[in-house]
Amino acid sequence: MTNPPTPPVDVVLPCLDEAGALPWVLERIPSGWRAIVVDNGSTDGSAVLAASLGATVVREPVRGFGAACHAGLLAATADIVCFCDCDASLDPALLPSVVDPVLRGDLDLVLGRRRPTARGAWPPHARLANLELARRIRRRTGLRLHDLGPMRAARRTALLGLELADRRSGYPLEMLVRAADAGWRIAETDVPYAPRTGRSKVTGTWRGTWHAVRDMSAVLRQPAVGTPMDGRIPAVTEPAQPVRPAQAVRAGQAAR
């Protein structure tokens, strides 16, 4: 009896009551890639629906965006792991453009910079909070990023080596900050951002946005962990040409 082949890429989809979006999201997963839907306490049948549509379902009873993302990371087996929201605001079919620079060894972490496609896709209060976080990230790490995008890709073993501890809204930021402290090459590339399906649990309300900013502010106050290229990730060669459409930035580069 042979073991099934390891998928080339695992896509982690944190899920809380996303039954309305799941069919579209899962049908957009690139062929041959594995969707890992992490159910974080849904009451609308999301887990059963995801399994019926062929996804690998992981149940994470501890509530929190970071708890769901990390459970998916621990369940992943592919060399490359992507993260993507499960609310149909981001198109998983675009993930190859995020993954390719990592597969080539040109970059260590690629983020999708959200570009709203319609009014209401990104509420003003959430956009303002994101701009402030980007400013503070630049001051903390030197990275000239514009968005703390939820669509991202990196190598699984390297992500595990970051030893991420946040299990709430600060998880995506902690990943970025620790990667920057470790000297990772980080870039962002534009991705369309559409109005989500269903009710937002975080950025759709002022209260949710405030909680997210509070969690992320706590991450930014943490001292630097590790040193650049401290052995957590393998050495990779510099890209022969500028990565496009991603805007490549080296962790630790001083803001100009």
Secondary structure, 3 states (H helix, E strand, C coil): CCCCCCCCEEEEEEECCCCCCHHHHHHCCCCCCEEEEEECCCCCCHHHHHHHCCCEEEECCCCCHHHHHHHHHHHCCCCEEEECCCCCCCCHHHHHHHHHHHHCCCCCEEEEEEEECCCCCCCHHHHHHHHHHHHHHHHHHCCCCCCCCCCEEEEHHHHHHCCCCCCCCCHHHHHHHHHHHCCCEEEEEEEEECCCCCCCCCCCCHHHHHHHHHHHHHHHCCCCCCCCCCCCCCCCCCCCCCCCCCEEEECCCCCC
